[in-house]
Amino acid sequence: MGNLLIDARDQKFVLHEMLGIGDLGKTALYGHLTKEDIDAALDAALKLALKESYPIMAEADREGCRLEDGNARVPRCYHRLKSQYDQGGWPSAHIPRESGGLGFPMSLWAATFEDFVHNVGFLWLWASPMSIANGISQLGSEEQKKKYLPNVISGKWGSTVAFTENQAGADDVARVTTTAVLQPDGTYRIKGAKSAITSGDSDLFENIVHCVLARVEGDPANVTGLSLFVVPKYLVNRDGTLGPRNDYAVVSLEKKLGLHGSPTVGINFGENGNCHAELLGPRGQALGIFIAALKGCPFYGVVSTGIASAAYLHTLEHARTRVSGPHISESQNLDAKSVAMIAHPFVRRRLLSMKAHVEGMRALVYYCCLCHDKANAFTDPAEKEKWSGLKDVLFSIGRHYTAERGLQIAETAVKMQGRFAYFNDYPVHQFMRDLLPFGSWEGDASGNILFYLTQLLGQRDGQDFGNLLKEMGRSIKEYGEVEGVRDLAGDLERRVNLLREMGLYVATCFKEGKAILPICNGMPLVYFMGDICVGWMLLWQAGIAAKRLAAIFKENGIDGGDLARRNEFLSRDKDAAFYDGKLHSARFFIKNILPEVDGVATAIRNEDLSSMAVHENSF
């Protein structure tokens, strides 16, 4: 099979030509990384994904998981795949070298991680978005780090997050009833029931280490009383060997629409009153830790982009090979030969829309991660503050945006492949099923949207939002006079000004007690801001591509105005065709998709609250 997962050329373009990831190698934190190291990691990840992961994706989906004797069993083919991933050190790629990981900057981690996300059921098992390794590394005691980190980082032990309860989802964590009782030796005993724990148990690991949300007995009955606890499946002896099984029971295994290879379980902790737990981080600080993790977690964006990429490339291959009807110019000729789907206008429009969105989302996610890397690596306090603020703003925008747009791309892939997409031998329907939960994983979006808006506009009195606008303006200024991009820069500049206006409008709504207006328009605002950010990414790319393409044409004596010779050259020069594609992606998006934000802004400023005014009996 060819590569129908990731455009490897685009990954390297974004990292090297657009974002200049190599500059991180000039810092003390990432001085160990060279361009050769970066490219070698990208090539190795893609090779492993194509050879080992993709071939078993559908098999694992068909086999699914099962619950036997109180233990979750995952698809059998996952065991070989896990050994391959562990040998490459991929589970610990993002962990600092001093903690035993590979020490990748987050921008490189995101790129290698994207290669694997097509098989997200397996991915979630060995690379939890909130792996307890990060929590223990940042919050744990020296004893906890010594006890848990080596085996979690190596992939020998698994980890998961156990927050949700039937009556307490992400939007209402204050209603958590799981309790922790302090013991004389400083440990705790946990008691309570957790539901829908993703990858909460499996036979891939010798041990599972849970991060459990609970309330210490006697602490406040609100979010300020919540704490985090380390709860292992098997207790760990002082010498590092495994002791007896902890006092909890895996009581259920959910049957799901997708993610069949990922075991989602319910667990009863402390059925016999003896479930050992250790406090992780400060007591009563769980909410702050959780918010900090959300602000800095690119997992959802990488997964959504990677699955959308696979859905697009599978559809592109189908459109190139599937013959379907004569060309529109020959529609009246009964003897006309049928042509490949990619020749039809409707198909080409959909393909270019998918391409533009995937490329823009990938650039946005990588850029978010680069902001994180710069905030970590730079020593100047002002620079650290700037890039950290940009990271918070952009992760807030991208989290829901990429999930929603990615799902739309996967849905389009199913539509374009027709009946074939409905057959098990064609994987795009699995992409759509597996991506579906990412837009609503934490319950309905209302609480999250409020969080995102406050993060976007409220941090440091709007200074982070202002820095985002400045960065957009810098790209417009740099590429605004480039031939072939000038008009696109003007189009984008008008929408950046509109974004500034809408930011002030939303901030005014909050100040004047009209927060219900932006909250009711939460998802339109996510699309509004996300589309402008993607337009910015694509203009940035188009500016680089236009200069590169002009240089290639000059070197080869090609007159860009001679369409026949230009097209002949593009048919045989892959680099030129790649840069030409970048120009068309940007042009299509900015001319066809970006104008939609004008209507969204108008609708929001109409301040219509019909959805709140309508009586419940009138629905």
Buried (B, 14 or more C-beta within 10 A) or exposed (E): EEBBBBBBEBBBBBBBBBBEBBEBBEBEBBEEBEEEBBBEBBBBBBEBBBEBBBBBBBEBBEBBBEBEEEBBBBBEBBEEBBEEBBEBBBBBBBBBEEBBBBBBBBBBBBBBBBBBBBBBBBBBBBBBBBBBBBBBBEBBEEEBBEBBBBBBBBBEBBBBBBBBBEEBBBBEBBEBBBBBBBEEEEBBBBBBBBBBBBBBBBBBBEBBBBBBBBBBEEBEEEBBBBBBBBBBBBBBEEEEEBEEEBBBBBBBBBEBEBBBBBBBBBBBBBBEEEBBBBBBBEBBBBBBBBEEBBBBBBBBBBBBBBBBBBBBBBBBBBBEEBEBBBBEEBEEEEEEEEBBBBBBEEBBEBBBBBBBBBBBBBBBBBBBBBBBBBBBBBEEEEEBBBBBBBBBBBBBBBBBBBBBBBBBBBBBBBEBBEEBBEEEEBBBBBBBBBBBBBBBBBEEBEBBBBBBBEBBBEBEEBEBBBBBBEBBBEBBEBBBEBEBBEEBBEBBBEBBEBBBEBBEBBBEBBEEEBBEBBBBBBBBBBBBBBBBBBBBBBBBBBBBBBBBBBEBBEEEEBEBEEEEBBEEBBEEBEEBBBBBBBBBBBBBBBEEBBEEBEEBBEEBEEEEEEEEEEEEEEE
